[in-house]
Amino acid sequence: MTEKEKMLAGQLYDPSDPELEQLRLKARKLARRYNLTDEDENEKQYEILKELLPNTWEMPRLQAPVYFDYGCNTYFGKCCEVNFHLTCLDVCPVHIGDNVLIGPNVTIATPLHPLLPEERNCRMREDGSMYNLEYAKPVVIENDCWLAANVVVCGGVTIGEGSVIGAGSVVTRNIPPHSLAVGNPCRVIREITEKDRME
């Protein structure tokens, strides 16, 4: 298996692999170009996003600045809106459903490091260069969710359809559909029901 195949499969892999380094460099250059555009440069932004997010068919509305590890491992559904400072460490796939709202300063972090120091610590190759091993778990944010400001979503988490994650929450476990969940660690407070209708 290549290091990229190991990475996407959630196995320990070497992030200093040349193929992965090139993919990250490409994504970061594209994000930097995107971040330097103005909001009225729609065509320019669209062209950059098509390259940055090649597996997304309908481009989300992304308020710059944005940051991606790979971009190609993130999949947005239809009609998504993302506020300033999204950081998406998409080492494993990140699937974001339709009509998802993401507030400012949200981090989606799929990478993980081994708990045991001897597995986590730097190693030396025969040529004297250093490397370490990491792994990742995918993230799924289902349709019609809202992640408020400063939310962190950790690897391996699925946020169920129609859920709302309160500001400042750190999501370390799955959230069932139609839930209002808040806190660090994020916990379900209650179900979202017709009683929450504003109109």
C-alpha positions as CSV (number, residue, x, y, z in Angstrom):
1,M,0.0,0.0,0.0
2,T,1.1,3.6,-0.7
3,E,1.3,6.0,2.2
4,K,-1.7,7.8,0.7
5,E,-3.7,4.6,0.6
6,K,-2.8,3.9,4.3
7,M,-3.8,7.4,5.2
8,L,-7.2,7.2,3.6
9,A,-7.8,3.7,5.1
10,G,-7.2,5.1,8.7
11,Q,-3.9,3.2,9.1
12,L,-0.6,4.5,10.5
13,Y,1.2,6.3,7.7
14,D,4.1,8.6,7.1
15,P,2.9,12.2,6.4
16,S,6.4,13.1,5.0
17,D,5.8,10.9,2.0
18,P,6.7,13.0,-1.1
19,E,3.3,12.4,-2.8
20,L,1.4,13.6,0.3
21,E,3.7,16.6,0.7
22,Q,3.0,17.7,-2.8
23,L,-0.8,17.3,-2.4
24,R,-0.6,19.4,0.8
25,L,1.5,22.0,-0.8
26,K,-0.9,22.3,-3.8
27,A,-3.9,22.6,-1.4
28,R,-2.2,25.3,0.7
29,K,-1.2,27.3,-2.4
30,L,-4.7,27.2,-3.7
31,A,-6.2,28.2,-0.3
32,R,-3.7,31.1,-0.1
33,R,-4.7,32.2,-3.6
34,Y,-8.4,32.0,-2.6
35,N,-7.8,33.9,0.6
36,L,-6.3,36.8,-1.4
37,T,-9.5,37.2,-3.6
38,D,-12.2,39.7,-2.9
39,E,-15.8,38.7,-2.4
40,D,-16.9,40.3,-5.7
41,E,-14.4,38.1,-7.6
42,N,-16.9,35.3,-8.0
43,E,-15.5,33.8,-11.1
44,K,-11.9,33.8,-9.8
45,Q,-13.0,32.2,-6.5
46,Y,-15.0,29.5,-8.3
47,E,-12.1,28.5,-10.5
48,I,-9.8,28.2,-7.5
49,L,-12.4,26.2,-5.5
50,K,-12.9,23.8,-8.4
51,E,-9.2,22.9,-8.2
52,L,-9.0,23.0,-4.4
53,L,-12.2,20.9,-3.9
54,P,-12.2,18.7,-7.0
55,N,-14.7,16.2,-5.5
56,T,-17.4,18.8,-4.8
57,W,-19.9,19.4,-7.5
58,E,-21.7,22.5,-6.2
59,M,-19.2,24.9,-4.6
60,P,-20.0,26.1,-1.1
61,R,-20.0,29.8,-0.2
62,L,-16.7,30.1,1.7
63,Q,-15.8,33.3,3.5
64,A,-12.0,33.7,3.2
65,P,-9.7,32.8,4.9
66,V,-9.9,29.1,4.6
67,Y,-7.3,26.4,5.3
68,F,-7.3,22.8,4.0
69,D,-4.7,20.0,4.4
70,Y,-5.7,18.3,1.1
71,G,-9.0,19.7,-0.2
72,C,-9.4,16.7,-2.4
73,N,-10.6,14.7,0.6
74,T,-13.5,17.1,1.4
75,Y,-16.9,16.7,-0.1
76,F,-19.5,19.4,0.2
77,G,-23.2,18.9,-0.6
78,K,-25.5,21.5,-2.0
79,C,-26.2,25.0,-0.6
80,C,-23.5,25.1,2.1
81,E,-22.3,28.3,3.7
82,V,-19.1,28.7,5.6
83,N,-18.1,31.7,7.6
84,F,-14.5,33.0,8.2
85,H,-11.6,30.9,9.2
86,L,-12.6,27.3,8.4
87,T,-9.7,24.9,9.1
88,C,-10.3,21.5,7.5
89,L,-7.6,18.9,8.2
90,D,-9.0,16.4,5.7
91,V,-6.4,13.6,6.1
92,C,-9.3,11.2,6.0
93,P,-12.5,12.0,4.0
94,V,-14.7,14.8,5.3
95,H,-18.3,14.5,4.0
96,I,-20.5,17.6,4.5
97,G,-24.1,17.2,3.5
98,D,-26.6,19.6,1.9
99,N,-27.7,22.9,3.5
100,V,-25.0,22.9,6.2
101,L,-24.1,26.1,7.9
102,I,-20.6,26.5,9.4
103,G,-19.8,29.4,11.7
104,P,-16.6,31.3,12.1
105,N,-13.4,29.7,13.4
106,V,-14.6,26.1,13.0
107,T,-12.0,23.3,12.9
108,I,-12.6,19.9,11.4
109,A,-9.7,17.7,12.4
110,T,-9.5,14.1,11.1
111,P,-5.8,13.4,12.1
112,L,-4.9,11.5,15.2
113,H,-1.6,10.5,16.8
114,P,-0.9,7.3,18.7
115,L,-1.4,7.4,22.4
116,L,1.8,5.5,23.2
117,P,4.9,7.8,23.0
118,E,7.1,5.1,21.3
119,E,4.6,5.0,18.5
120,R,4.0,8.8,18.4
121,N,7.6,10.0,18.7
122,C,9.9,11.0,15.8
123,R,11.9,8.2,14.2
124,M,15.1,8.3,12.1
125,R,15.5,6.8,8.7
126,E,18.8,5.2,7.5
127,D,19.7,8.5,5.7
128,G,19.4,10.5,9.0
129,S,16.1,12.2,8.1
130,M,13.3,12.3,10.7
131,Y,9.7,11.3,10.4
132,N,6.7,10.2,12.5
133,L,3.6,8.2,12.0
134,E,0.0,9.3,12.4
135,Y,-3.5,8.1,11.4
136,A,-6.9,9.6,10.9
137,K,-10.6,8.9,11.1
138,P,-13.3,10.4,8.8
139,V,-15.8,13.0,9.7
140,V,-19.4,13.1,8.5
141,I,-21.7,16.1,8.9
142,E,-25.1,15.2,7.6
143,N,-27.7,17.4,5.8
144,D,-29.2,20.5,7.4
145,C,-26.7,20.9,10.3
146,W,-25.5,24.1,11.8
147,L,-22.1,24.3,13.5
148,A,-21.9,27.6,15.4
149,A,-18.7,29.7,16.0
150,N,-15.5,28.1,17.3
151,V,-16.7,24.4,17.1
152,V,-14.1,21.7,16.8
153,V,-15.1,18.4,15.2
154,C,-12.7,15.5,15.9
155,G,-11.9,12.5,13.7
156,G,-14.3,9.6,13.7
157,V,-17.4,11.7,14.4
158,T,-20.7,11.7,12.6
159,I,-23.1,14.6,13.3
160,G,-26.7,13.5,12.5
161,E,-29.1,15.2,10.2
162,G,-30.6,18.5,11.3
163,S,-28.4,18.9,14.4
164,V,-27.1,22.1,15.9
165,I,-23.7,22.3,17.6
166,G,-23.5,25.2,20.0
167,A,-20.6,27.8,20.0
168,G,-17.3,26.6,21.4
169,S,-18.2,22.9,21.5
170,V,-15.6,20.2,21.0
171,V,-17.4,17.2,19.3
172,T,-15.6,14.0,20.2
173,R,-18.5,11.5,19.8
174,N,-21.4,11.0,17.4
175,I,-24.3,13.3,17.7
176,P,-27.8,11.8,16.9
177,P,-30.0,13.5,14.3
178,H,-32.1,16.5,15.3
179,S,-30.2,17.2,18.4
180,L,-29.1,20.4,20.1
181,A,-25.6,19.6,21.5
182,V,-23.1,21.9,23.3
183,G,-20.1,21.8,25.5
184,N,-16.6,20.4,25.9
185,P,-16.9,17.6,25.4
186,C,-20.0,18.2,23.4
187,R,-23.2,16.6,24.8
188,V,-26.8,16.4,23.6
189,I,-28.9,18.8,25.6
190,R,-32.2,17.9,24.0
191,E,-34.0,17.0,20.7
192,I,-34.9,19.7,18.3
193,T,-38.7,19.6,17.7
194,E,-41.6,21.5,16.2
195,K,-41.7,23.6,19.4
196,D,-38.5,25.3,18.2
197,R,-40.2,26.7,15.1
198,M,-39.8,30.5,14.9
199,E,-42.5,31.3,12.2
